[in-house]
Amino acid sequence: MEMKKNLFILIILLTLLQGCKKYPDDPFISFASPRSRIEGDWLLQKVTINGDDSTAVFFANAPCGCDINFDESGGESAYIGKCPTNYSTKPCGSKFMFDKNKNIVMQGTLLYPEVTDYIIYEILELYKYQLKLRAIHPNINKEYIFEYKKKK
């Protein structure tokens, strides 16, 4: 009987802990809030557009930059910096916020600076040193997946 009770308690705990996940590919459990995990400098590693690896093309042509800094001290500002292979890229800035689903809402700076609409960047993965965002370009209906590594 004691073993059944312990098994029941274990199943309840695992069910509750699974509810702690905030994003689809999140760590099993994290005691750090999404807000504290996202703060800092993130270096773009890979871009896929509609499922195709488009990293090199994105690095060469991004009009607004690649790497990103999330800084809460300035009223939740996000600054996008220059791409490693595109030195003409201008740095851009935007306000960001979390929506009710804990995704990032920002003006379209990662996609194109001329997109002034607020775009939801769905957080697919947010580890201490890894970030994966998904966005749909509002004008051309393309799906972008941005994969970042946090600068240490």
C-alpha positions in Angstrom: 0.0 0.0 0.0 2.9 2.4 0.9 4.4 1.9 -2.6 1.1 2.8 -4.3 0.9 5.9 -2.2 4.5 6.9 -3.1 3.8 6.2 -6.8 0.7 8.3 -6.7 2.6 11.2 -5.0 5.3 11.0 -7.6 2.8 11.1 -10.5 1.2 14.2 -9.0 4.6 15.9 -8.6 5.6 15.2 -12.1 2.3 16.5 -13.5 2.7 19.7 -11.5 6.3 20.2 -12.5 5.4 19.7 -16.2 3.1 22.6 -15.8 6.1 24.8 -14.9 7.2 24.7 -18.5 6.5 28.0 -20.2 7.5 27.2 -23.8 7.3 24.1 -26.0 11.0 23.3 -25.8 11.7 24.9 -22.4 13.8 23.2 -19.8 11.8 20.7 -17.7 11.9 23.1 -14.8 13.4 26.5 -14.3 13.4 28.7 -11.2 14.4 31.8 -13.2 11.6 33.8 -14.8 11.4 34.3 -18.6 12.1 38.0 -18.0 15.4 37.3 -16.1 16.5 34.6 -18.6 16.0 36.7 -21.7 17.9 39.8 -20.4 21.3 40.2 -22.0 23.2 39.9 -25.4 22.1 37.2 -27.8 24.2 36.2 -30.9 22.2 35.0 -33.9 23.4 31.5 -34.9 20.8 30.4 -37.5 17.8 31.7 -39.4 15.3 29.5 -41.2 12.7 31.0 -43.5 9.8 28.8 -44.4 11.8 25.8 -43.2 14.9 26.5 -45.3 18.3 27.4 -43.8 18.7 31.1 -44.8 21.4 32.1 -42.3 24.0 33.3 -44.9 21.4 35.2 -46.9 19.9 36.8 -43.8 23.4 37.8 -42.5 24.3 39.4 -45.9 21.0 41.3 -46.4 19.4 42.0 -43.0 18.7 45.8 -43.1 18.2 46.0 -39.4 20.8 43.7 -37.8 21.2 40.2 -36.4 22.3 40.1 -32.8 20.0 41.4 -30.1 20.2 42.8 -26.6 17.2 42.7 -24.3 17.6 45.3 -21.6 14.9 45.8 -19.0 16.6 48.7 -17.3 15.6 51.1 -20.2 11.9 50.3 -20.0 12.2 46.9 -21.7 14.2 48.0 -24.8 15.5 45.6 -27.4 18.5 46.7 -29.5 19.4 44.8 -32.6 23.0 45.1 -33.6 25.1 44.6 -36.8 25.3 41.3 -38.6 28.8 39.7 -38.8 28.9 39.8 -42.6 26.9 42.9 -43.4 28.7 45.9 -42.1 26.3 48.3 -43.7 23.5 47.0 -41.4 22.3 49.8 -39.1 21.5 49.0 -35.5 17.8 49.3 -34.6 15.9 49.6 -31.4 12.4 48.8 -30.2 10.4 48.4 -27.1 9.6 44.9 -26.2 7.1 43.4 -23.8 5.7 40.0 -22.9 2.2 39.2 -23.9 -0.2 37.1 -21.9 1.3 33.9 -23.3 4.8 35.0 -22.3 5.9 35.6 -25.9 7.8 38.7 -27.0 5.9 41.5 -28.7 8.1 44.0 -30.6 7.9 46.3 -33.6 9.2 44.4 -36.6 12.9 45.1 -36.2 14.1 41.6 -36.6 12.3 41.1 -39.8 12.5 44.5 -41.5 12.7 48.0 -40.1 9.9 49.2 -42.4 7.5 46.9 -40.6 6.1 49.2 -38.0 3.4 46.8 -36.8 4.0 45.1 -33.5 4.9 41.5 -34.2 4.6 38.5 -31.9 7.9 36.6 -31.6 6.8 33.3 -30.3 9.4 31.9 -27.9 9.9 28.3 -28.8 12.9 27.7 -26.5 14.3 29.8 -23.7 17.2 28.3 -21.8 19.8 30.2 -19.9 22.1 30.3 -23.0 19.7 29.4 -25.8 16.8 31.2 -27.4 14.6 30.3 -30.3 12.0 32.7 -31.7 9.4 32.2 -34.4 7.7 35.1 -36.2 5.5 35.5 -39.2 6.3 38.4 -41.5 3.0 40.4 -41.7 3.4 41.6 -45.2 4.7 38.5 -47.1 3.5 35.7 -44.8 6.9 34.0 -44.4 7.8 32.1 -41.2 11.1 33.0 -39.6 12.8 30.9 -37.0 15.7 32.7 -35.2 18.1 30.7 -33.1 20.4 32.6 -30.7 23.2 31.8 -28.2 23.7 34.0 -25.2 26.9 35.9 -25.0 28.8 35.0 -21.8 
